[in-house]
Amino acid sequence: MPHLEWMNKTQAIAQAADVPYHLLRFERGYGDANADNLLIRGDNLLALKALLPFYRGRVKCIYIDPPYNTQSAFEHYDDKLEHSQWLSLMYPRLVLLRELLAESGSIWVSIDDNEGYYLKVVMDEVFGRSNFLTSFVWKKSYGGGAKSKWYVGLHELILCYAKDLSRFPDMFLPPDPEAVKKYYKYKDEKFSERGPYRLQPLATTSMDDRPNLRYPITLSDGAEVWPEKQWQWSKDRVQAAFSNNELVITKKAGKITVSYKQYLKDPEGEERKRKPTSLIEGYYTQHGTYEGMAIFGLENKFAFPKPEGLINTIFEAATGEGDLVLDSFLGSGTTAAVAHKMSRRWIGIEMGEHAETHCIPRLEKVINGEQGGISQTVGWQGGGGFRYYKLDQPVFLADGGIDPAVRFAALAAYLWHFETGRPASQAFDSPFLGEHAGKAYYLLYNGILGDRRPQSGNVLTAAVLARLLALRPHPGPKTIYGECSHLGMARLVAEDIEFKQIPYDVRVR
């Protein structure tokens, strides 16, 4: 597989591995205090690393709209990076985003022709070329282009990759209301349960030859109807359809046509869904601009926000209610607003001050029942909440030591993730962190056992070990982190303990 090379790529790859681990500082909550949704202000590379101990492998869908590197300067962000700088900006962030993505998840990246094809090669490297789904083409504008020199640009790209295409589920969208109105024109006795229906030809010429699908259909008058090539259904299925009044026979100009009723709903009452197409249209940049102006006013509008309908289409195809979505280039907050209205859990990261000037006010309005964008389409009436965080100090100092301000739960989450590769789902309020692959993990730090004296706190002594095993006995191997150990090597071996000293054995990943 070809790889893209650029100046400082080696440093970009190293940066992905060496991002320092920072804490997140809670600022305040908005709306429902128990909501899982997170808005984070800070450098998105550092914020993504801070999320790993808690969310690795849990994000169902990532949508990002990074700077396109168009060499333009916008009011709220700078889009003038040298080409290699832009690639070095994107690479480590894509690596961390992949780690956060669930095995059945997908990532969608908005981009244009300026960097899109370079980005495709980079994403092939990070996500695997075999996991590329497609480049969706978004028709972003009605037309116009009077100021364009050579052509009118009407589209952008949305590159879509699965974490693992073999685990990625089929994608479907709800029925198109206009298509339903246009094509589903007929009703029968099943209307109340299955809705209207359309007629579809039972014969097909597009399938591979299958002899079992070539047979005569006998009509009530004894006439036999043969397909030009073959039928779509087996003989048994056709007979069942006849019995259920789900076939329609028409005669025109001496030709007999057999059609089947394609109902809008299945026998369980579920509406027929449709496959997304690689061309996305009907949602334009102008819509996003108008939505932003309605929220922020003309004087504080955001440059070229994506319309809510576009993000809604992506989330309808790639997620379900309750799934976790993430946007690490949140901008004016569109992704979070749409996810909130669609009952998805969300994490949004924004570095600039508009995390507070745009994102928070917008999301407060969503909580209060704002009716712009997709609100009426999805029946949004308000509710929910989110927690606002800022990027805090790094866990590890320049000399490798642990920042004294780091509390037990934060270090415990980091160590659990480092040792197991799994995100933390448990509350870290005791020295016992959990079991993984037959090994138990314990942490002695910050006086978690009551105080900081060696005999009762951060130092592994016989008495402290007895307390740990009384708290959570484990007959198998154990890893214990602590300030130091007063147990001899023979005792550690006998108890099947691997002792790791803080901070020297706390490795920075």
LINPE-V724104 format. One record per residue. N is the residue number from 1. RES is the residue in three letters. SS is DSSP state (h for helix, s for strand, l for the rest). PHI is phi in degrees with one decimal (NA if undefined). PSI is psi in whole degrees, -180 to 180 (999 if undefined). Layout:
N_RES_SS_PHI_PSI, N_RES_SS_PHI_PSI
This chain:
1_MET_l_NA_131, 2_PRO_l_-67.0_147, 3_HIS_l_-119.6_149, 4_LEU_l_-92.1_133, 5_GLU_l_-112.3_142, 6_TRP_l_-151.8_165, 7_MET_l_-59.9_131, 8_ASN_l_71.5_20, 9_LYS_h_-61.9_-39, 10_THR_h_-57.4_-43, 11_GLN_h_-66.4_-36, 12_ALA_h_-65.1_-40, 13_ILE_h_-65.0_-43, 14_ALA_h_-64.8_-37, 15_GLN_h_-61.6_-38, 16_ALA_h_-60.0_-34, 17_ALA_h_-85.4_-24, 18_ASP_h_-108.8_14, 19_VAL_l_-58.4_125, 20_PRO_l_-67.7_149, 21_TYR_l_-87.8_119, 22_HIS_s_-108.9_159, 23_LEU_s_-89.7_162, 24_LEU_s_-110.8_129, 25_ARG_s_-100.8_121, 26_PHE_s_-70.3_131, 27_GLU_s_-101.7_-57, 28_ARG_s_-171.0_164, 29_GLY_s_-106.0_155, 30_TYR_s_-128.2_131, 31_GLY_s_71.4_-137, 32_ASP_l_-61.3_118, 33_ALA_l_-67.5_-20, 34_ASN_l_-94.7_5, 35_ALA_l_-66.4_147, 36_ASP_l_-86.2_-10, 37_ASN_l_-70.7_140, 38_LEU_s_-126.3_131, 39_LEU_s_-112.6_125, 40_ILE_s_-121.7_129, 41_ARG_s_-102.5_126, 42_GLY_l_153.9_172, 43_ASP_l_-54.2_125, 44_ASN_h_-68.9_-26, 45_LEU_h_-65.2_-47, 46_LEU_h_-67.1_-39, 47_ALA_h_-66.3_-39, 48_LEU_h_-62.0_-42, 49_LYS_h_-64.2_-39, 50_ALA_h_-64.5_-27, 51_LEU_h_-79.8_-22, 52_LEU_h_-54.1_-46, 53_PRO_h_-60.7_-19, 54_PHE_h_-110.6_-25, 55_TYR_h_-128.5_8, 56_ARG_l_-57.4_128, 57_GLY_l_73.7_15, 58_ARG_l_-116.0_-8, 59_VAL_s_-86.7_122, 60_LYS_s_-77.2_-38, 61_CYS_s_-145.8_132, 62_ILE_s_-113.2_127, 63_TYR_s_-122.4_127, 64_ILE_s_-132.0_148, 65_ASP_l_-128.1_74, 66_PRO_l_-72.2_167, 67_PRO_l_-56.0_138, 68_TYR_l_-82.7_-5, 69_ASN_l_58.5_49, 70_THR_l_-85.8_0, 71_GLN_l_66.2_30, 72_SER_s_-110.7_156, 73_ALA_s_-113.5_118, 74_PHE_l_-103.5_166, 75_GLU_l_-61.2_-39, 76_HIS_l_-102.6_-8, 77_TYR_l_-161.1_158, 78_ASP_s_-96.9_130, 79_ASP_s_-119.6_38, 80_LYS_l_-122.1_63, 81_LEU_l_-98.0_145, 82_GLU_l_-63.7_149, 83_HIS_h_-51.8_-49, 84_SER_h_-67.0_-33, 85_GLN_h_-64.1_-41, 86_TRP_h_-63.6_-44, 87_LEU_h_-63.2_-40, 88_SER_h_-70.0_-27, 89_LEU_h_-66.9_-44, 90_MET_h_-76.4_-39, 91_TYR_h_-56.3_-57, 92_PRO_h_-64.4_-30, 93_ARG_h_-68.6_-40, 94_LEU_h_-64.6_-37, 95_VAL_h_-61.3_-46, 96_LEU_h_-69.6_-37, 97_LEU_h_-61.2_-39, 98_ARG_h_-61.9_-40, 99_GLU_h_-63.6_-34, 100_LEU_h_-77.0_-21, 101_LEU_s_-73.5_137, 102_ALA_s_-67.3_157, 103_GLU_s_-60.7_-29, 104_SER_s_-99.2_14, 105_GLY_s_-92.6_179, 106_SER_s_-145.3_156, 107_ILE_s_-123.0_137, 108_TRP_s_-124.7_124, 109_VAL_s_-123.7_118, 110_SER_s_-77.5_136, 111_ILE_s_-161.4_168, 112_ASP_l_-122.2_-171, 113_ASP_l_-67.5_-18, 114_ASN_l_-60.8_-45, 115_GLU_l_-125.1_-1, 116_GLY_h_-57.4_-41, 117_TYR_h_-79.4_-28, 118_TYR_h_-69.8_-42, 119_LEU_h_-60.9_-38, 120_LYS_h_-57.7_-44, 121_VAL_h_-67.5_-41, 122_VAL_h_-63.4_-43, 123_MET_h_-69.3_-31, 124_ASP_h_-56.9_-41, 125_GLU_h_-69.2_-43, 126_VAL_h_-77.4_-45, 127_PHE_h_-98.7_-15, 128_GLY_l_94.3_126, 129_ARG_h_-60.3_-32, 130_SER_h_-68.3_-15, 131_ASN_h_-98.2_6, 132_PHE_s_-71.6_127, 133_LEU_s_-90.0_-63, 134_THR_s_-172.4_169, 135_SER_s_-98.6_104, 136_PHE_s_-70.7_137, 137_VAL_s_-102.4_117, 138_TRP_s_-100.1_118, 139_LYS_s_-77.6_105, 140_LYS_l_-91.5_-12, 141_SER_l_-142.4_152, 142_TYR_l_-66.2_-39, 143_GLY_l_165.6_-131, 144_GLY_l_80.8_-137, 145_GLY_l_83.2_27, 146_ALA_l_-61.6_-28, 147_LYS_l_-89.4_-4, 148_SER_l_-72.6_140, 149_LYS_l_-81.1_-47, 150_TRP_l_-110.6_-35, 151_TYR_l_-156.1_166, 152_VAL_l_-99.5_113, 153_GLY_l_-80.9_116, 154_LEU_l_-112.9_-1, 155_HIS_s_-135.8_159, 156_GLU_s_-129.7_171, 157_LEU_s_-107.2_151, 158_ILE_s_-128.9_101, 159_LEU_s_-75.0_130, 160_CYS_s_-124.5_125, 161_TYR_s_-127.1_144, 162_ALA_s_-89.9_153, 163_LYS_l_-64.5_-45, 164_ASP_l_-146.0_105, 165_LEU_h_-60.0_-29, 166_SER_h_-68.9_-19, 167_ARG_h_-106.6_-2, 168_PHE_l_-79.8_124, 169_PRO_l_-73.9_164, 170_ASP_l_-59.9_149, 171_MET_l_-106.9_138, 172_PHE_l_-140.2_154, 173_LEU_s_-118.9_156, 174_PRO_l_-63.0_162, 175_PRO_l_-58.7_145, 176_ASP_l_-77.8_117, 177_PRO_h_-55.4_-39, 178_GLU_h_-67.0_-40, 179_ALA_h_-66.8_-39, 180_VAL_h_-60.3_-47, 181_LYS_h_-62.6_-36, 182_LYS_h_-78.0_-41, 183_TYR_h_-104.6_-33, 184_TYR_l_-89.3_82, 185_LYS_l_-104.2_-8, 186_TYR_s_-111.1_153, 187_LYS_l_-131.9_150, 188_ASP_l_-141.3_-165, 189_GLU_l_-64.8_-13, 190_LYS_l_-95.1_9, 191_PHE_h_-57.8_-43, 192_SER_h_-62.4_-31, 193_GLU_h_-93.9_-37, 194_ARG_h_-119.5_1, 195_GLY_l_73.8_-167, 196_PRO_l_-73.7_171, 197_TYR_s_-137.8_162, 198_ARG_s_-119.4_159, 199_LEU_s_-97.2_132, 200_GLN_s_-125.4_137, 201_PRO_s_-64.4_136, 202_LEU_l_-79.0_-29, 203_ALA_s_-78.2_150, 204_THR_s_-143.0_149, 205_THR_l_-119.6_3, 206_SER_l_-95.1_-15, 207_MET_l_-86.4_157, 208_ASP_l_-60.5_152, 209_ASP_l_-60.2_125, 210_ARG_l_-134.4_104, 211_PRO_h_-55.0_-32, 212_ASN_h_-69.9_-12, 213_LEU_h_-98.5_7, 214_ARG_l_-112.8_107, 215_TYR_l_-159.3_163, 216_PRO_l_-84.2_145, 217_ILE_s_-101.7_122, 218_THR_s_-92.1_124, 219_LEU_l_-85.0_172, 220_SER_l_-61.7_-27, 221_ASP_l_-89.5_7, 222_GLY_l_90.7_-8, 223_ALA_l_-69.1_147, 224_GLU_s_-107.9_137, 225_VAL_s_-116.9_122, 226_TRP_l_-105.1_145, 227_PRO_l_-77.0_155, 228_GLU_l_-61.2_-40, 229_LYS_l_-122.2_-64, 230_GLN_s_-165.1_166, 231_TRP_s_-87.4_160, 232_GLN_l_-77.4_-27, 233_TRP_l_-112.2_160, 234_SER_l_-71.9_165, 235_LYS_h_-62.4_-41, 236_ASP_h_-62.3_-41, 237_ARG_h_-67.4_-38, 238_VAL_h_-63.4_-43, 239_GLN_h_-62.0_-40, 240_ALA_h_-64.2_-41, 241_ALA_h_-63.9_-40, 242_PHE_h_-58.8_-45, 243_SER_h_-64.2_-31, 244_ASN_l_-95.3_12, 245_ASN_l_56.7_45, 246_GLU_l_-114.8_11, 247_LEU_s_-117.9_147, 248_VAL_s_-125.7_127, 249_ILE_s_-105.8_126, 250_THR_s_-124.2_144, 251_LYS_s_-121.6_126, 252_LYS_s_-147.4_124, 253_ALA_l_54.9_40, 254_GLY_l_77.0_2, 255_LYS_s_-105.9_134, 256_ILE_s_-100.8_129, 257_THR_s_-117.7_133, 258_VAL_s_-105.7_121, 259_SER_s_-121.0_154, 260_TYR_s_-114.4_153, 261_LYS_s_-83.3_116, 262_GLN_s_-98.6_102, 263_TYR_s_-77.7_154, 264_LEU_l_-67.3_-31, 265_LYS_s_-117.4_149, 266_ASP_l_-80.4_175, 267_PRO_l_-57.9_-21, 268_GLU_l_-89.2_0, 269_GLY_l_90.6_4, 270_GLU_l_-79.5_132, 271_GLU_s_-67.6_142, 272_ARG_l_-62.8_126, 273_LYS_l_-94.0_169, 274_ARG_s_-126.8_154, 275_LYS_l_-77.7_140, 276_PRO_l_-63.3_150, 277_THR_l_-103.3_160, 278_SER_l_-71.8_-12, 279_LEU_s_-105.4_120, 280_ILE_s_-107.0_120, 281_GLU_l_-140.5_167, 282_GLY_l_102.9_-10, 283_TYR_l_-128.0_119, 284_TYR_l_-119.7_159, 285_THR_h_-53.3_-38, 286_GLN_h_-58.4_-37, 287_HIS_h_-61.1_-45, 288_GLY_h_-61.1_-39, 289_THR_h_-63.6_-46, 290_TYR_h_-64.3_-40, 291_GLU_h_-62.3_-43, 292_GLY_h_-65.1_-41, 293_MET_h_-64.7_-36, 294_ALA_h_-65.5_-30, 295_ILE_h_-88.7_-46, 296_PHE_h_-103.7_-13, 297_GLY_l_86.0_161, 298_LEU_h_-62.7_-37, 299_GLU_h_-72.9_-18, 300_ASN_h_-126.0_24, 301_LYS_l_-68.1_155, 302_PHE_l_-98.2_142, 303_ALA_l_-73.0_120, 304_PHE_l_52.4_54, 305_PRO_l_-72.3_150, 306_LYS_l_-72.3_143, 307_PRO_l_-69.4_147, 308_GLU_h_-59.6_-35, 309_GLY_h_-61.5_-34, 310_LEU_h_-65.0_-48, 311_ILE_h_-66.8_-36, 312_ASN_h_-58.7_-43, 313_THR_h_-61.5_-44, 314_ILE_h_-62.7_-47, 315_PHE_h_-69.9_-32, 316_GLU_h_-62.9_-39, 317_ALA_h_-76.1_-36, 318_ALA_h_-110.7_-5, 319_THR_l_-140.3_170, 320_GLY_l_-129.1_172, 321_GLU_l_-57.2_137, 322_GLY_l_87.5_-13, 323_ASP_l_-67.8_154, 324_LEU_s_-95.8_128, 325_VAL_s_-120.4_157, 326_LEU_s_-141.1_141, 327_ASP_s_-135.5_115, 328_SER_l_-95.9_3, 329_PHE_l_-127.1_66, 330_LEU_l_-68.4_-28, 331_GLY_l_61.7_-118, 332_SER_l_-89.7_0, 333_GLY_l_97.8_13, 334_THR_h_-59.6_-48, 335_THR_h_-58.9_-46, 336_ALA_h_-64.2_-41, 337_ALA_h_-62.3_-44, 338_VAL_h_-66.7_-46, 339_ALA_h_-58.2_-42, 340_HIS_h_-61.0_-47, 341_LYS_h_-66.4_-26, 342_MET_l_-94.1_9, 343_SER_l_62.4_34, 344_ARG_l_-98.1_149, 345_ARG_s_-79.4_149, 346_TRP_s_-145.1_153, 347_ILE_s_-129.3_126, 348_GLY_s_-123.2_137, 349_ILE_s_-123.9_130, 350_GLU_s_-143.0_132, 351_MET_l_-83.6_-39, 352_GLY_l_-78.6_174, 353_GLU_l_-64.8_-19, 354_HIS_h_-71.9_-2, 355_ALA_h_-58.5_-34, 356_GLU_h_-99.2_-32, 357_THR_h_-82.1_-23, 358_HIS_h_-122.9_-53, 359_CYS_h_-64.6_-51, 360_ILE_h_-61.9_-51, 361_PRO_h_-58.7_-40, 362_ARG_h_-63.6_-46, 363_LEU_h_-70.8_-30, 364_GLU_h_-62.2_-42, 365_LYS_h_-64.7_-38, 366_VAL_h_-60.4_-47, 367_ILE_h_-57.9_-36, 368_ASN_l_-83.6_3, 369_GLY_l_96.6_25, 370_GLU_l_-49.7_139, 371_GLN_l_-111.8_20, 372_GLY_l_-87.6_-179, 373_GLY_l_57.9_-126, 374_ILE_l_-91.2_6, 375_SER_h_-53.4_-49, 376_GLN_h_-71.2_-33, 377_THR_h_-61.8_-41, 378_VAL_h_-97.5_1, 379_GLY_l_71.7_36, 380_TRP_l_-73.7_132, 381_GLN_l_-124.4_1, 382_GLY_l_104.4_171, 383_GLY_l_120.0_178, 384_GLY_l_79.7_-168, 385_GLY_s_-173.6_-178, 386_PHE_s_-155.2_162, 387_ARG_s_-111.9_136, 388_TYR_s_-103.2_126, 389_TYR_s_-124.1_156, 390_LYS_s_-121.3_152, 391_LEU_s_-65.7_131, 392_ASP_s_-107.8_-165, 393_GLN_s_-67.7_158, 394_PRO_s_-70.0_151, 395_VAL_l_-68.9_-38, 396_PHE_s_-109.2_135, 397_LEU_l_-77.3_172, 398_ALA_l_-60.8_-31, 399_ASP_l_-85.3_4, 400_GLY_l_94.0_-9, 401_GLY_l_-74.0_167, 402_ILE_s_-92.9_132, 403_ASP_l_-57.9_128, 404_PRO_l_-58.4_-22, 405_ALA_l_-75.7_-13, 406_VAL_l_-70.3_126, 407_ARG_l_-90.1_168, 408_PHE_h_-56.0_-50, 409_ALA_h_-60.6_-38, 410_ALA_h_-66.6_-47, 411_LEU_h_-66.2_-38, 412_ALA_h_-61.1_-44, 413_ALA_h_-62.9_-42, 414_TYR_h_-62.7_-49, 415_LEU_h_-65.0_-40, 416_TRP_h_-60.8_-46, 417_HIS_h_-66.2_-42, 418_PHE_h_-62.6_-43, 419_GLU_h_-75.4_-38, 420_THR_h_-106.9_-20, 421_GLY_l_74.0_10, 422_ARG_l_-111.0_147, 423_PRO_l_-71.2_155, 424_ALA_l_-82.2_126, 425_SER_l_-116.0_-15, 426_GLN_l_-90.5_159, 427_ALA_l_-83.4_124, 428_PHE_l_-90.4_89, 429_ASP_l_-128.5_15, 430_SER_l_-148.9_164, 431_PRO_l_-62.6_-26, 432_PHE_s_-79.4_116, 433_LEU_s_-88.1_-33, 434_GLY_s_149.1_178, 435_GLU_s_-116.5_143, 436_HIS_s_-152.4_128, 437_ALA_l_53.3_39, 438_GLY_l_83.2_0, 439_LYS_s_-113.2_140, 440_ALA_s_-100.0_145, 441_TYR_s_-122.6_134, 442_TYR_s_-131.1_151, 443_LEU_s_-134.1_126, 444_LEU_l_-108.1_107, 445_TYR_l_-160.8_144, 446_ASN_l_57.0_33, 447_GLY_l_62.6_39, 448_ILE_l_-61.9_-25, 449_LEU_l_-89.7_4, 450_GLY_l_135.1_-42, 451_ASP_l_-154.8_-179, 452_ARG_l_-102.1_9, 453_ARG_l_-69.9_145, 454_PRO_l_-51.2_-40, 455_GLN_l_-73.5_-10, 456_SER_l_-140.3_6, 457_GLY_l_-132.2_-101, 458_ASN_l_-93.2_-4, 459_VAL_s_-108.1_133, 460_LEU_s_-79.0_107, 461_THR_l_-116.9_174, 462_ALA_h_-60.1_-40, 463_ALA_h_-67.0_-42, 464_VAL_h_-66.2_-40, 465_LEU_h_-61.0_-42, 466_ALA_h_-60.8_-40, 467_ARG_h_-67.3_-39, 468_LEU_h_-63.1_-44, 469_LEU_h_-73.4_-28, 470_ALA_h_-70.7_-35, 471_LEU_h_-67.2_-47, 472_ARG_l_-152.7_93, 473_PRO_l_-66.8_146, 474_HIS_l_-148.8_116, 475_PRO_l_-75.1_-18, 476_GLY_l_-92.1_-161, 477_PRO_l_-65.3_148, 478_LYS_s_-136.4_140, 479_THR_s_-112.8_125, 480_ILE_s_-123.3_123, 481_TYR_s_-95.4_137, 482_GLY_s_-165.5_176, 483_GLU_l_-64.4_-44, 484_CYS_s_-165.2_173, 485_SER_s_-121.8_133, 486_HIS_l_-98.8_6, 487_LEU_l_-91.5_137, 488_GLY_l_-70.2_163, 489_MET_h_-60.1_-37, 490_ALA_h_-61.8_-41, 491_ARG_h_-67.0_-41, 492_LEU_h_-61.5_-43, 493_VAL_h_-65.4_-44, 494_ALA_h_-62.2_-35, 495_GLU_l_-89.7_0, 496_ASP_l_58.4_50, 497_ILE_s_-113.0_131, 498_GLU_s_-103.4_112, 499_PHE_s_-94.9_134, 500_LYS_s_-124.4_128, 501_GLN_s_-89.2_134, 502_ILE_l_-89.5_131, 503_PRO_l_-95.0_-4, 504_TYR_l_-65.0_-34, 505_ASP_l_-97.7_5, 506_VAL_l_-86.6_102, 507_ARG_l_-83.5_141, 508_VAL_l_-91.0_123, 509_ARG_l_-107.2_999
